[in-house]
Amino acid sequence: MSDLGKGLDRRSVLEGVGALLGGAAVGPQLVSAGTADRYIVLTQGASVPARLEDAGFSVTRELAGGSVLLAAGTGDPASVRGVESAVRDVRLRLERPAKAVPRPDAAADTRDESLYQHQWDKQTTDAAEAHDVTTGEGATIAVVDTGTDIDHPDLAPNVTPGALFRRVAGTGSRDGVFTGTGVDVRLPSDPLTDADAVTNADGTVVGYEPSAFEVDQSRDASDDVEGHGSHVSGIAAASVGEAVVGDSTGIAGTAPDATIVPHRVFYWERRDVTYEGENGERTEELVVTSTTTADILAAVDFAANTLGVDAMNLSIGTPPLPPRLNSDGFRQAYRKVIQDAVSAGSVVVVSAGNSGTELDRGGVFTVPNSVPGATSVAATGPNDERVFYSNYGANEITLAAPGGGYETLAKTLSQETAWPFPTNLVLSTTPPDVYGAAYAYFAGTSMAAPQVAGAAALVAAVNPDLTASQVESVLTNTTKDATGQEVDDLGAGVLDVAAAVEAADDRR
């Protein structure tokens, strides 16, 4: 075990697993641009952008064929003729993942990867058997997240520079490299220094001391935020057969020859954070990781309609929301943009969330996984059972995939199981500069979703004639029946990568 693991007890590692590991939680602040407010506008008619401009609003993006607009200005966009509804953009915060547990020391075929023996997730889904047919070459996966470590030796063979999405300012191009329009990215001098972390009364990290951060002029989609996007990328498409750290060949991704396109939507920011401290409620300026709904929508639209990716992964989601918000403009905007992306040929894979909540009970829901068109993924453990933190619910889960852990926290932390802690979590790639190790164990539905995104890429590679909806059908029709589990828990069942590839090959 590397130095990173010293002093980390089991509780600290899994603390926060049920609180949207790496997911986005709705923050307290609406998004403004100077004196103007930012809006997500749903339209009825092609002339709406011009009318909004005439009314003094600036339209920064047209999504889903113009049915969703991103605009900034003062006043009420809903008063403009042709506007169906308009809601203020909301900032989302990235919940810090539980501290990583580094990989154990490792003692061109998937099974020959140095760390494959620790990848129960690839073993239970029969990924290696699928690779005897296809490794995903020619398929593309967009990872909408914190970016990807483009220099990681297990990711570099497959990753492209990617795109930045920052307050929907637009995506430019410089020498063929997609870049943002030039904003400061705040980087921690040491993101794992506990002295810099500010916690609430429960001990959960709510932000970091600004003095621990410096301004960096980064303009690429590399993962210098939390390492979350790198972990997701490795699960989906870490390379096979490439030399990595020392004599190791690392891990195997589900689609080890697919192209990874990072779509970075999360950044470090100084924000006023209100939280419950030991002496009552406090408000402080802290550094947090955040994005906006508009940035996520722009990334989804760009991945599908500009790049034409085969699959995209969104290990992002809100906490459970009450039914009164069901008709809220955010859900409708997600629906339009995601359904448009699916129509354009991209499978949109979304994590189901880590609150351990029964969705749809009493109308409770989460976004974006709850919207029609999204492939919503619950998390399972090495025994193919739903893990304790994973959301579930009738009609809310499409299928399930390995996310790490067991049915209870106690069992997850046990040393008396077939895969004792921490090996029952999911092993994948992390930026050494952020975590001090090139590989680490994480757990969450954030880890389950990229298993499915990688499988979608394999299916698309073996049968390019399939539509996005047909790819999803192949994945759901070939799942393993989960013994003792109901459809409410795992949707169609647990991902079987080999069976999906075989079925897609048979349909050619």
Secondary structure, DSSP 8 states (H G I E B T S, - for coil): --GGGTT--HHHHHTTTTTTTT-EEEEEEE-EETTEEEEEEEESSTTHHHHHHHTT-EEEEEEGGGTEEEEEESS-GGGSTTEEEEEE-EEEEE------EE-------GGGSTTGGG-HHHHHTTHHHHHTT---TT-EEEEEES---TT-TTTTTTB---EE-STT---EEETTEEE-S---EEEES-TT-GGGEEE-TTS-EEEE-GGGEEEE---S----S-SHHHHHHHHHH--SS---STT------SSTTSEEEEEE--EEEEEEEEEEETTEEEEEEEEEEEEEHHHHHHHHHIIIIII--SEEEE------B-GGGTT-HHHHHHHHHHHHHHHTT-EEEEE--SS--BTTGGG-B-TTTTSTT-EEEEEE-TTS-B-TT--B-TTT-SEEEE-S--SSHHHHH-SSSSS-TTTTSEEEE--HHHHSSSEEEE-SHHHHHHHHHHHHHHHHHH-TTS-HHHHHHHHHHT-B--TT--HHHHTT-B--HHHHHHHHHHT-
